[in-house]
Amino acid sequence: GAGVSQSPSNKVTEKGKDVELRCDPISGHTALYWYRQSLGQGLEFLIYFQGNSAPDKSGLPSDRFSAERTGGSVSTLTIQRTQQEDSAVYLCASSSRDSLNYGYTFGSGTRLTVV
Amino acid sequence: AQTVTQSQPEMSVQEAETVTLSCTYDTSENNYYLFWYKQPPSRQMILVIRQEAYKQQNATENRFSVNFQKAAKSFSLKISDSQLGDTAMYFCAFMGASAAGNKLTFGGGTRVLVKP
């Protein structure tokens, strides 16, 4: 696609439920990143994919968080047994190998609200 | 680990005037890249300007320019002739050249409000 697409745009879930957030990167971009942005805060790194593998998952806050990427394209971030502190905007970004040093292209994010 | 600090939570400026946002960072790397991103209410992060640490010349993109002081580890953004559409959150970010995956580390952001 022309840009990074994320779905859903907004998600309200009950505490304890599982949620899946989807990211569709720019076609041909091999690198994919997930960040979390809590209300009024900066962006916190979660995980990085190169192709289908995740060389750096150091930012995942707990074992309730996992992510996968298939076909070198779409990625899914899964949060199990959601807690209220998981409420945030989850941003996805992608980059091509040749433009890694030029910054990323971001999606518009998924706003997750846990009630 | 790298850290990025933005000391101004919020700035306001009159339309057509100039505003400067501060950013400092901490790193032991010699080669790296610095960025300013804009985040309007649509939530999408938009790249405003980029600076390579090995270049002494300050980057400029139309009304946006930076003052890069490598020794002081300072990277401020100047917005000239401010426009209403510049109202947004602005984030400073660091990327080490040697970091695997070229991970971006962000500051906490500065909210800019342009008043008519």
gemmi code that builds the backbone of each chain (N, CA, C; Angstrom):
import gemmi

chains = {
    "A": [
        ("GLY", (0.811, -1.196, 0.000), (0.000, 0.000, 0.000), (0.851, 1.254, 0.000)),
        ("ALA", (0.166, 2.394, -0.087), (0.877, 3.657, -0.164), (1.482, 4.055, 1.175)),
        ("GLY", (0.838, 3.625, 2.277), (1.321, 3.994, 3.589), (1.237, 2.807, 4.518)),
        ("VAL", (1.583, 3.038, 5.787), (1.456, 2.003, 6.796), (0.017, 2.034, 7.316)),
        ("SER", (-0.626, 0.903, 7.281), (-2.019, 0.814, 7.669), (-2.152, 0.024, 8.965)),
        ("GLN", (-2.902, 0.569, 9.914), (-3.118, -0.125, 11.171), (-4.619, -0.293, 11.423)),
        ("SER", (-4.948, -1.442, 11.991), (-6.350, -1.676, 12.336), (-6.448, -2.484, 13.622)),
        ("PRO", (-7.517, -2.272, 14.404), (-8.496, -1.206, 14.213), (-7.913, 0.154, 14.580)),
        ("SER", (-8.618, 1.198, 14.254), (-8.173, 2.529, 14.623), (-8.348, 2.768, 16.121)),
        ("ASN", (-9.453, 2.264, 16.626), (-9.748, 2.357, 18.050), (-10.293, 1.022, 18.527)),
        ("LYS", (-9.944, 0.666, 19.767), (-10.411, -0.599, 20.330), (-10.678, -0.406, 21.817)),
        ("VAL", (-11.887, -0.743, 22.222), (-12.230, -0.736, 23.645), (-12.448, -2.186, 24.051)),
        ("THR", (-11.795, -2.605, 25.102), (-11.905, -3.993, 25.541), (-12.042, -4.055, 27.048)),
        ("GLU", (-12.597, -5.143, 27.501), (-12.737, -5.337, 28.938), (-11.465, -5.910, 29.526)),
        ("LYS", (-11.168, -5.512, 30.731), (-10.008, -6.048, 31.441), (-10.063, -7.560, 31.460)),
        ("GLY", (-8.905, -8.172, 31.134), (-8.822, -9.628, 31.128), (-9.014, -10.261, 29.763)),
        ("LYS", (-9.540, -9.483, 28.791), (-9.719, -10.040, 27.453), (-8.416, -9.933, 26.654)),
        ("ASP", (-8.315, -10.736, 25.596), (-7.171, -10.665, 24.677), (-7.516, -9.744, 23.515)),
        ("VAL", (-6.492, -9.038, 23.003), (-6.700, -8.193, 21.830), (-5.589, -8.424, 20.806)),
        ("GLU", (-5.936, -8.221, 19.547), (-4.958, -8.310, 18.458), (-4.963, -7.012, 17.688)),
        ("LEU", (-3.793, -6.465, 17.495), (-3.623, -5.231, 16.734), (-2.844, -5.573, 15.469)),
        ("ARG", (-3.293, -5.012, 14.361), (-2.718, -5.385, 13.073), (-1.971, -4.219, 12.438)),
        ("CYS", (-0.859, -4.546, 11.770), (-0.081, -3.546, 11.046), (0.246, -4.080, 9.659)),
        ("ASP", (-0.061, -3.280, 8.651), (0.237, -3.624, 7.267), (1.257, -2.601, 6.763)),
        ("PRO", (2.522, -3.009, 6.637), (3.557, -2.018, 6.305), (3.544, -1.640, 4.830)),
        ("ILE", (4.383, -0.701, 4.469), (4.556, -0.335, 3.071), (5.153, -1.525, 2.326)),
        ("SER", (4.622, -1.804, 1.170), (5.085, -2.942, 0.387), (6.580, -2.844, 0.113)),
        ("GLY", (7.299, -3.930, 0.430), (8.736, -3.958, 0.188), (9.580, -3.526, 1.375)),
        ("HIS", (8.952, -2.965, 2.393), (9.704, -2.575, 3.586), (10.001, -3.820, 4.412)),
        ("THR", (11.287, -4.058, 4.641), (11.677, -5.272, 5.353), (11.680, -5.091, 6.871)),
        ("ALA", (11.855, -3.870, 7.326), (11.909, -3.614, 8.767), (10.557, -3.100, 9.259)),
        ("LEU", (10.144, -3.605, 10.410), (8.857, -3.207, 10.995), (9.040, -3.032, 12.491)),
        ("TYR", (8.450, -1.971, 13.038), (8.629, -1.620, 14.445), (7.267, -1.395, 15.099)),
        ("TRP", (7.184, -1.782, 16.363), (6.025, -1.453, 17.192), (6.478, -0.553, 18.338)),
        ("TYR", (5.707, 0.510, 18.560), (5.935, 1.422, 19.669), (4.625, 1.600, 20.442)),
        ("ARG", (4.756, 1.971, 21.701), (3.586, 2.259, 22.526), (3.700, 3.699, 23.006)),
        ("GLN", (2.578, 4.418, 22.974), (2.550, 5.813, 23.401), (1.431, 5.968, 24.424)),
        ("SER", (1.818, 6.083, 25.682), (0.839, 6.324, 26.728), (0.426, 7.791, 26.694)),
        ("LEU", (-0.710, 8.109, 27.304), (-1.309, 9.440, 27.219), (-0.301, 10.519, 27.587)),
        ("GLY", (-0.070, 11.449, 26.633), (0.807, 12.583, 26.892), (2.276, 12.240, 27.015)),
        ("GLN", (2.643, 11.032, 26.634), (4.036, 10.594, 26.784), (4.707, 10.428, 25.430)),
        ("GLY", (5.997, 10.143, 25.482), (6.745, 9.850, 24.270), (6.515, 8.421, 23.832)),
        ("LEU", (7.227, 8.010, 22.828), (7.070, 6.673, 22.263), (8.042, 5.700, 22.912)),
        ("GLU", (7.505, 4.565, 23.298), (8.284, 3.511, 23.955), (8.423, 2.334, 22.987)),
        ("PHE", (9.662, 1.962, 22.687), (9.931, 0.857, 21.773), (9.433, -0.458, 22.356)),
        ("LEU", (8.793, -1.271, 21.510), (8.332, -2.593, 21.946), (9.133, -3.711, 21.281)),
        ("ILE", (9.120, -3.740, 19.933), (9.725, -4.854, 19.209), (10.058, -4.411, 17.799)),
        ("TYR", (11.074, -5.081, 17.226), (11.538, -4.788, 15.869), (11.597, -6.099, 15.076)),
        ("PHE", (11.118, -6.071, 13.862), (11.190, -7.204, 12.956), (12.078, -6.849, 11.767)),
        ("GLN", (12.898, -7.820, 11.371), (13.597, -7.750, 10.092), (13.128, -8.986, 9.316)),
        ("GLY", (12.355, -8.773, 8.276), (11.680, -9.913, 7.654), (10.687, -10.487, 8.650)),
        ("ASN", (10.730, -11.794, 8.820), (9.809, -12.450, 9.750), (10.410, -12.690, 11.127)),
        ("SER", (11.678, -12.374, 11.292), (12.305, -12.626, 12.587), (12.374, -11.337, 13.407)),
        ("ALA", (12.442, -11.502, 14.717), (12.441, -10.369, 15.650), (13.759, -10.338, 16.415)),
        ("PRO", (14.787, -9.668, 15.852), (16.088, -9.628, 16.531), (16.056, -8.867, 17.856)),
        ("ASP", (15.086, -7.991, 18.018), (15.037, -7.166, 19.230), (13.605, -7.085, 19.719)),
        ("LYS", (13.339, -7.785, 20.793), (12.025, -7.727, 21.425), (12.156, -7.230, 22.861)),
        ("SER", (13.199, -6.472, 23.098), (13.549, -6.063, 24.446), (12.538, -5.132, 25.089)),
        ("GLY", (11.703, -4.478, 24.289), (10.758, -3.527, 24.842), (9.418, -4.101, 25.243)),
        ("LEU", (9.173, -5.354, 24.948), (7.884, -5.955, 25.339), (7.793, -5.941, 26.860)),
        ("PRO", (6.751, -5.331, 27.424), (6.720, -5.092, 28.874), (6.485, -6.337, 29.727)),
        ("SER", (5.869, -7.360, 29.177), (5.626, -8.568, 29.956), (5.336, -9.710, 28.999)),
        ("ASP", (5.231, -10.912, 29.563), (4.963, -12.072, 28.703), (3.516, -12.101, 28.211)),
        ("ARG", (2.711, -11.122, 28.611), (1.352, -11.027, 28.055), (1.383, -10.427, 26.643)),
        ("PHE", (2.522, -9.837, 26.301), (2.679, -9.189, 24.995), (3.470, -10.116, 24.064)),
        ("SER", (2.973, -10.283, 22.844), (3.705, -11.031, 21.837), (3.400, -10.433, 20.475)),
        ("ALA", (4.254, -10.714, 19.518), (4.045, -10.205, 18.171), (4.605, -11.199, 17.184)),
        ("GLU", (4.006, -11.221, 16.020), (4.525, -12.039, 14.939), (4.381, -11.306, 13.631)),
        ("ARG", (5.171, -11.778, 12.663), (5.094, -11.197, 11.326), (5.178, -12.348, 10.344)),
        ("THR", (4.319, -12.341, 9.369), (4.263, -13.434, 8.404), (4.459, -12.914, 6.991)),
        ("GLY", (5.139, -13.720, 6.177), (5.343, -13.364, 4.780), (6.135, -12.095, 4.601)),
        ("GLY", (6.873, -11.682, 5.634), (7.641, -10.444, 5.550), (6.773, -9.232, 5.381)),
        ("SER", (5.494, -9.356, 5.753), (4.574, -8.244, 5.532), (3.796, -7.935, 6.804)),
        ("VAL", (2.575, -8.391, 6.886), (1.671, -8.021, 7.978), (2.202, -8.500, 9.321)),
        ("SER", (2.023, -7.647, 10.338), (2.406, -8.019, 11.691), (1.199, -7.878, 12.614)),
        ("THR", (1.165, -8.748, 13.607), (0.100, -8.714, 14.612), (0.730, -8.608, 15.995)),
        ("LEU", (0.275, -7.643, 16.763), (0.673, -7.501, 18.166), (-0.483, -8.005, 19.016)),
        ("THR", (-0.211, -8.981, 19.866), (-1.249, -9.582, 20.695), (-0.985, -9.259, 22.161)),
        ("ILE", (-2.020, -8.810, 22.830), (-1.937, -8.570, 24.271), (-2.942, -9.496, 24.941)),
        ("GLN", (-2.449, -10.357, 25.785), (-3.316, -11.307, 26.487), (-3.680, -10.748, 27.855)),
        ("ARG", (-4.866, -11.109, 28.303), (-5.337, -10.747, 29.653), (-5.081, -9.260, 29.916)),
        ("THR", (-5.660, -8.427, 29.082), (-5.381, -6.996, 29.126), (-5.631, -6.388, 30.512)),
        ("GLN", (-4.792, -5.429, 30.844), (-4.888, -4.674, 32.089), (-5.119, -3.199, 31.758)),
        ("GLN", (-5.580, -2.445, 32.723), (-5.863, -1.035, 32.471), (-4.607, -0.266, 32.079)),
        ("GLU", (-3.465, -0.665, 32.594), (-2.220, 0.034, 32.257), (-1.768, -0.229, 30.819)),
        ("ASP", (-2.451, -1.148, 30.136), (-2.145, -1.391, 28.724), (-2.800, -0.335, 27.827)),
        ("SER", (-3.672, 0.464, 28.391), (-4.347, 1.512, 27.609), (-3.310, 2.488, 27.074)),
        ("ALA", (-3.316, 2.666, 25.760), (-2.301, 3.503, 25.101), (-2.608, 3.515, 23.612)),
        ("VAL", (-1.820, 4.307, 22.889), (-1.836, 4.234, 21.433), (-0.660, 3.354, 21.004)),
        ("TYR", (-0.944, 2.377, 20.175), (0.091, 1.472, 19.682), (0.392, 1.859, 18.234)),
        ("LEU", (1.631, 2.272, 18.007), (2.045, 2.759, 16.695), (2.953, 1.735, 16.021)),
        ("CYS", (2.742, 1.562, 14.748), (3.571, 0.687, 13.933), (4.306, 1.547, 12.907)),
        ("ALA", (5.510, 1.147, 12.555), (6.279, 1.861, 11.543), (7.044, 0.858, 10.703)),
        ("SER", (7.380, 1.253, 9.491), (8.179, 0.369, 8.649), (9.246, 1.172, 7.929)),
        ("SER", (10.251, 0.441, 7.446), (11.371, 1.082, 6.768), (12.013, 0.075, 5.821)),
        ("SER", (12.555, 0.579, 4.737), (13.282, -0.302, 3.837), (14.739, -0.382, 4.286)),
        ("ARG", (15.435, -1.401, 3.850), (16.834, -1.573, 4.250), (17.694, -0.389, 3.806)),
        ("ASP", (17.369, 0.158, 2.653), (18.172, 1.264, 2.132), (17.895, 2.582, 2.829)),
        ("SER", (16.820, 2.658, 3.548), (16.457, 3.953, 4.144), (16.377, 3.877, 5.659)),
        ("LEU", (17.046, 2.872, 6.231), (16.980, 2.723, 7.683), (17.413, 3.991, 8.393)),
        ("ASN", (18.408, 4.678, 7.843), (18.930, 5.856, 8.509), (18.145, 7.116, 8.185)),
        ("TYR", (17.062, 6.961, 7.434), (16.259, 8.119, 7.081), (14.969, 8.184, 7.900)),
        ("GLY", (14.909, 7.378, 8.932), (13.715, 7.390, 9.754), (12.693, 6.420, 9.212)),
        ("TYR", (11.616, 6.318, 9.895), (10.577, 5.371, 9.511), (9.349, 6.084, 8.949)),
        ("THR", (8.455, 5.284, 8.370), (7.110, 5.749, 8.024), (6.149, 5.126, 9.022)),
        ("PHE", (5.407, 5.972, 9.697), (4.500, 5.505, 10.742), (3.073, 5.368, 10.237)),
        ("GLY", (2.340, 4.470, 10.883), (0.900, 4.411, 10.707), (0.226, 5.382, 11.667)),
        ("SER", (-1.094, 5.396, 11.630), (-1.846, 6.308, 12.492), (-2.169, 5.725, 13.853)),
        ("GLY", (-1.772, 4.476, 14.061), (-1.895, 3.892, 15.384), (-3.258, 3.285, 15.701)),
        ("THR", (-3.254, 2.472, 16.730), (-4.480, 1.928, 17.313), (-4.575, 2.447, 18.737)),
        ("ARG", (-5.691, 3.121, 19.043), (-5.904, 3.573, 20.429), (-6.625, 2.459, 21.184)),
        ("LEU", (-5.943, 1.884, 22.163), (-6.517, 0.793, 22.957), (-6.958, 1.344, 24.305)),
        ("THR", (-8.204, 1.077, 24.644), (-8.743, 1.470, 25.944), (-9.224, 0.217, 26.658)),
        ("VAL", (-8.667, -0.045, 27.830), (-9.066, -1.200, 28.626), (-9.937, -0.704, 29.774)),
        ("VAL", (-11.171, -1.204, 29.821), (-12.120, -0.720, 30.842), (-12.430, -1.813, 31.871)),
    ],
    "B": [
        ("ALA", (22.936, 2.940, 27.254), (21.697, 3.195, 26.523), (21.555, 4.699, 26.267)),
        ("GLN", (20.920, 4.978, 25.121), (20.726, 6.379, 24.773), (19.493, 6.934, 25.473)),
        ("THR", (19.550, 8.202, 25.818), (18.379, 8.890, 26.356), (18.204, 10.202, 25.611)),
        ("VAL", (16.960, 10.615, 25.468), (16.615, 11.870, 24.794), (15.704, 12.654, 25.725)),
        ("THR", (16.038, 13.923, 25.944), (15.290, 14.749, 26.889), (14.765, 16.006, 26.211)),
        ("GLN", (13.474, 16.221, 26.359), (12.853, 17.460, 25.892), (12.307, 18.154, 27.137)),
        ("SER", (12.877, 19.286, 27.465), (12.600, 19.912, 28.751), (11.376, 20.817, 28.754)),
        ("GLN", (10.811, 21.053, 27.578), (9.662, 21.963, 27.484), (8.396, 21.153, 27.192)),
        ("PRO", (7.529, 20.970, 28.164), (6.310, 20.189, 27.897), (5.389, 20.881, 26.899)),
        ("GLU", (5.360, 22.227, 26.943), (4.424, 22.953, 26.093), (4.988, 24.338, 25.739)),
        ("MET", (4.748, 24.729, 24.486), (5.179, 26.048, 24.023), (4.021, 26.655, 23.230)),
        ("SER", (3.848, 27.964, 23.361), (2.868, 28.639, 22.516), (3.561, 29.772, 21.764)),
        ("VAL", (3.049, 30.055, 20.575), (3.665, 31.070, 19.720), (2.582, 31.740, 18.892)),
        ("GLN", (2.746, 32.993, 18.619), (1.816, 33.707, 17.759), (2.100, 33.354, 16.305)),
        ("GLU", (1.034, 33.286, 15.554), (1.157, 33.034, 14.119), (2.170, 34.021, 13.517)),
        ("ALA", (3.014, 33.480, 12.624), (4.045, 34.235, 11.901), (5.307, 34.481, 12.715)),
        ("GLU", (5.301, 34.123, 13.991), (6.502, 34.318, 14.785), (7.324, 33.036, 14.824)),
        ("THR", (8.424, 33.100, 15.580), (9.382, 31.982, 15.628), (9.373, 31.331, 16.994)),
        ("VAL", (9.493, 30.016, 17.004), (9.577, 29.270, 18.260), (10.720, 28.267, 18.160)),
        ("THR", (11.421, 28.058, 19.262), (12.546, 27.113, 19.301), (12.294, 26.054, 20.361)),
        ("LEU", (12.388, 24.799, 19.946), (12.186, 23.656, 20.839), (13.538, 23.043, 21.176)),
        ("SER", (13.748, 22.758, 22.443), (15.045, 22.218, 22.840), (15.020, 20.698, 22.953)),
        ("CYS", (16.177, 20.105, 22.741), (16.346, 18.660, 22.849), (17.797, 18.383, 23.218)),
        ("THR", (18.010, 17.572, 24.217), (19.354, 17.094, 24.527), (19.335, 15.582, 24.566)),
        ("TYR", (20.488, 14.982, 24.339), (20.563, 13.524, 24.282), (21.863, 13.074, 24.926)),
        ("ASP", (21.897, 11.819, 25.243), (23.094, 11.250, 25.851), (23.449, 9.974, 25.105)),
        ("THR", (24.694, 9.889, 24.645), (25.146, 8.706, 23.929), (26.654, 8.612, 23.998)),
        ("SER", (27.164, 7.398, 23.863), (28.601, 7.191, 23.786), (29.041, 6.953, 22.339)),
        ("GLU", (28.079, 6.918, 21.426), (28.395, 6.693, 20.022), (28.902, 7.985, 19.383)),
        ("ASN", (29.720, 7.816, 18.354), (30.249, 8.973, 17.656), (29.469, 9.268, 16.378)),
        ("ASN", (28.890, 8.217, 15.823), (28.139, 8.395, 14.585), (26.681, 8.035, 14.820)),
        ("TYR", (25.799, 8.960, 14.491), (24.387, 8.724, 14.756), (23.543, 9.703, 13.946)),
        ("TYR", (22.230, 9.575, 14.081), (21.293, 10.423, 13.349), (20.284, 10.977, 14.346)),
        ("LEU", (19.863, 12.200, 14.082), (18.878, 12.863, 14.941), (17.693, 13.299, 14.088)),
        ("PHE", (16.526, 13.243, 14.679), (15.301, 13.533, 13.946), (14.368, 14.396, 14.789)),
        ("TRP", (13.544, 15.160, 14.105), (12.374, 15.783, 14.715), (11.148, 15.267, 13.970)),
        ("TYR", (10.180, 14.766, 14.763), (8.917, 14.297, 14.224), (7.794, 15.182, 14.745)),
        ("LYS", (6.780, 15.359, 13.913), (5.575, 16.100, 14.268), (4.422, 15.115, 14.378)),
        ("GLN", (3.611, 15.254, 15.440), (2.438, 14.390, 15.584), (1.202, 15.255, 15.760)),
        ("PRO", (0.432, 15.468, 14.697), (-0.817, 16.225, 14.805), (-1.891, 15.361, 15.464)),
        ("PRO", (-3.075, 15.898, 15.696), (-4.153, 15.111, 16.326), (-4.496, 13.821, 15.584)),
        ("SER", (-4.153, 13.727, 14.315), (-4.408, 12.489, 13.571), (-3.557, 11.325, 14.073)),
        ("ARG", (-2.599, 11.602, 14.934), (-1.713, 10.616, 15.574), (-0.547, 10.157, 14.684)),
        ("GLN", (-0.618, 10.410, 13.381), (0.461, 9.909, 12.536), (1.728, 10.730, 12.729)),
        ("MET", (2.839, 10.053, 12.949), (4.135, 10.715, 13.124), (4.674, 11.106, 11.750)),
        ("ILE", (5.021, 12.382, 11.612), (5.503, 12.904, 10.336), (6.926, 13.405, 10.517)),
        ("LEU", (7.842, 12.931, 9.680), (9.231, 13.363, 9.766), (9.341, 14.816, 9.320)),
        ("VAL", (9.913, 15.656, 10.189), (10.076, 17.083, 9.894), (11.466, 17.352, 9.331)),
        ("ILE", (12.490, 16.824, 10.011), (13.857, 17.149, 9.623), (14.799, 16.101, 10.208)),
        ("ARG", (15.931, 15.930, 9.546), (16.885, 14.889, 9.913), (18.299, 15.484, 9.862)),
        ("GLN", (19.136, 15.057, 10.805), (20.520, 15.537, 10.873), (21.461, 14.367, 11.042)),
        ("GLU", (22.537, 14.346, 10.255), (23.576, 13.338, 10.413), (24.662, 13.908, 11.313)),
        ("ALA", (25.079, 13.149, 12.310), (26.004, 13.674, 13.310), (27.368, 14.048, 12.735)),
        ("TYR", (27.761, 13.376, 11.654), (29.087, 13.671, 11.101), (29.081, 14.915, 10.207)),
        ("LYS", (27.921, 15.487, 9.986), (27.831, 16.722, 9.191), (27.743, 17.920, 10.135)),
        ("GLN", (28.632, 18.875, 9.946), (28.632, 20.058, 10.802), (27.534, 21.043, 10.414)),
        ("GLN", (27.163, 21.031, 9.145), (26.146, 21.972, 8.677), (24.784, 21.607, 9.228)),
        ("ASN", (24.089, 22.611, 9.755), (22.759, 22.384, 10.300), (21.751, 22.138, 9.185)),
        ("ALA", (20.874, 21.149, 9.403), (19.861, 20.828, 8.405), (18.767, 21.899, 8.381)),
        ("THR", (18.209, 22.101, 7.190), (17.112, 23.050, 6.996), (16.103, 22.462, 6.033)),
        ("GLU", (14.812, 22.613, 6.394), (13.722, 22.185, 5.515), (12.662, 23.278, 5.542)),
        ("ASN", (12.727, 24.152, 4.557), (11.769, 25.256, 4.437), (11.771, 26.093, 5.720)),
        ("ARG", (10.664, 26.118, 6.468), (10.582, 26.963, 7.664), (11.195, 26.305, 8.903)),
        ("PHE", (11.653, 25.073, 8.758), (12.200, 24.324, 9.886), (13.722, 24.242, 9.765)),
        ("SER", (14.404, 24.533, 10.860), (15.860, 24.405, 10.873), (16.292, 23.911, 12.246)),
        ("VAL", (17.487, 23.353, 12.289), (18.001, 22.855, 13.556), (19.285, 23.574, 13.914)),
        ("ASN", (19.568, 23.547, 15.225), (20.861, 24.001, 15.732), (21.492, 22.799, 16.417)),
        ("PHE", (22.415, 22.148, 15.715), (23.044, 20.928, 16.187), (24.376, 21.271, 16.815)),
        ("GLN", (24.507, 20.995, 18.104), (25.751, 21.228, 18.837), (26.231, 19.869, 19.349)),
        ("LYS", (27.137, 19.243, 18.591), (27.519, 17.875, 18.907), (28.214, 17.768, 20.259)),
        ("ALA", (29.112, 18.699, 20.549), (29.848, 18.618, 21.811), (28.907, 18.759, 23.003)),
        ("ALA", (27.918, 19.581, 22.861), (26.941, 19.788, 23.938), (25.820, 18.770, 23.900)),
        ("LYS", (25.782, 17.935, 22.866), (24.714, 16.947, 22.672), (23.355, 17.640, 22.728)),
        ("SER", (23.246, 18.652, 21.906), (22.029, 19.456, 21.846), (21.534, 19.522, 20.413)),
        ("PHE", (20.220, 19.478, 20.244), (19.626, 19.408, 18.893), (18.292, 20.144, 18.932)),
        ("SER", (18.315, 21.453, 18.816), (17.081, 22.232, 18.926), (16.443, 22.449, 17.554)),
        ("LEU", (15.144, 22.626, 17.562), (14.367, 22.847, 16.333), (13.789, 24.252, 16.353)),
        ("LYS", (14.015, 24.986, 15.276), (13.430, 26.318, 15.135), (12.359, 26.295, 14.064)),
        ("ILE", (11.170, 26.757, 14.430), (10.074, 26.885, 13.479), (9.889, 28.373, 13.203)),
        ("SER", (10.142, 28.776, 11.982), (10.020, 30.187, 11.592), (8.675, 30.432, 10.926)),
        ("ASP", (8.195, 31.673, 11.025), (6.931, 32.035, 10.373), (5.855, 31.000, 10.707)),
        ("SER", (5.625, 30.788, 11.989), (4.721, 29.726, 12.454), (3.338, 29.848, 11.816)),
        ("GLN", (2.785, 28.710, 11.458), (1.456, 28.635, 10.867), (0.531, 27.814, 11.756)),
        ("LEU", (-0.769, 28.066, 11.634), (-1.737, 27.356, 12.473), (-1.582, 25.834, 12.315)),
        ("GLY", (-1.226, 25.395, 11.126), (-1.053, 23.971, 10.882), (0.163, 23.369, 11.563)),
        ("ASP", (0.989, 24.200, 12.175), (2.146, 23.685, 12.903), (1.758, 23.216, 14.304)),
        ("THR", (0.542, 23.522, 14.731), (0.077, 23.070, 16.046), (0.106, 21.545, 16.088)),
        ("ALA", (0.871, 21.001, 17.045), (1.073, 19.543, 17.120), (2.010, 19.230, 18.278)),
        ("MET", (2.183, 17.944, 18.528), (3.268, 17.481, 19.404), (4.512, 17.301, 18.551)),
        ("TYR", (5.661, 17.688, 19.103), (6.931, 17.522, 18.395), (7.845, 16.646, 19.244)),
        ("PHE", (8.403, 15.628, 18.580), (9.277, 14.681, 19.258), (10.665, 14.707, 18.641)),
        ("CYS", (11.648, 14.774, 19.510), (13.039, 14.627, 19.108), (13.395, 13.145, 19.218)),
        ("ALA", (14.204, 12.634, 18.300), (14.540, 11.210, 18.314), (15.982, 10.983, 17.896)),
        ("PHE", (16.562, 9.903, 18.440), (17.963, 9.531, 18.214), (18.027, 8.143, 17.601)),
        ("MET", (18.949, 7.975, 16.656), (19.198, 6.654, 16.076), (20.702, 6.453, 15.969)),
        ("GLY", (21.225, 5.443, 16.644), (22.638, 5.151, 16.555), (22.957, 4.457, 15.249)),
        ("ALA", (24.084, 4.799, 14.652), (24.444, 4.196, 13.371), (24.839, 2.746, 13.529)),
        ("SER", (25.288, 2.390, 14.728), (25.739, 1.025, 14.928), (24.673, 0.143, 15.537)),
        ("ALA", (23.549, 0.725, 15.914), (22.506, -0.037, 16.596), (21.868, -1.020, 15.631)),
        ("ALA", (21.780, -2.252, 16.069), (21.112, -3.258, 15.263), (19.650, -2.886, 15.089)),
        ("GLY", (19.220, -2.858, 13.850), (17.829, -2.532, 13.593), (17.543, -1.059, 13.543)),
        ("ASN", (18.535, -0.231, 13.832), (18.334, 1.210, 13.759), (17.120, 1.654, 14.544)),
        ("LYS", (17.102, 1.315, 15.797), (15.977, 1.648, 16.667), (15.983, 3.129, 16.984)),
        ("LEU", (14.824, 3.764, 16.923), (14.672, 5.166, 17.284), (14.346, 5.280, 18.770)),
        ("THR", (15.052, 6.179, 19.462), (14.748, 6.488, 20.848), (14.180, 7.896, 20.884)),
        ("PHE", (12.996, 8.057, 21.494), (12.275, 9.324, 21.466), (12.342, 10.067, 22.798)),
        ("GLY", (12.280, 11.396, 22.704), (12.062, 12.216, 23.884), (10.594, 12.230, 24.251)),
        ("GLY", (10.271, 12.909, 25.345), (8.909, 12.913, 25.848), (7.953, 13.825, 25.111)),
        ("GLY", (8.481, 14.672, 24.214), (7.633, 15.505, 23.386), (7.417, 16.903, 23.933)),
        ("THR", (7.154, 17.833, 23.022), (6.780, 19.216, 23.345), (5.522, 19.556, 22.576)),
        ("ARG", (4.514, 20.003, 23.281), (3.274, 20.403, 22.601), (3.406, 21.849, 22.155)),
        ("VAL", (3.210, 22.092, 20.872), (3.292, 23.449, 20.313), (1.898, 23.911, 19.923)),
        ("LEU", (1.536, 25.083, 20.418), (0.250, 25.686, 20.084), (0.515, 27.015, 19.359)),
        ("VAL", (0.055, 27.104, 18.125), (0.197, 28.342, 17.349), (-1.111, 29.113, 17.453)),
        ("LYS", (-1.024, 30.328, 17.957), (-2.211, 31.143, 18.185), (-2.407, 32.157, 17.060)),
        ("PRO", (-3.668, 32.334, 16.627), (-3.920, 33.301, 15.545), (-3.816, 34.730, 16.030)),
    ],
}
model = gemmi.Model(1)
for chain_id, residues in chains.items():
    chain = gemmi.Chain(chain_id)
    for i, (resn, *xyz) in enumerate(residues, 1):
        res = gemmi.Residue()
        res.name, res.seqid = resn, gemmi.SeqId(i, " ")
        for name, pos in zip(("N", "CA", "C"), xyz):
            atom = gemmi.Atom()
            atom.name, atom.element = name, gemmi.Element(name[0])
            atom.pos, atom.b_iso = gemmi.Position(*pos), 0.0
            res.add_atom(atom)
        chain.add_residue(res)
    model.add_chain(chain)
structure = gemmi.Structure()
structure.add_model(model)
structure.setup_entities()
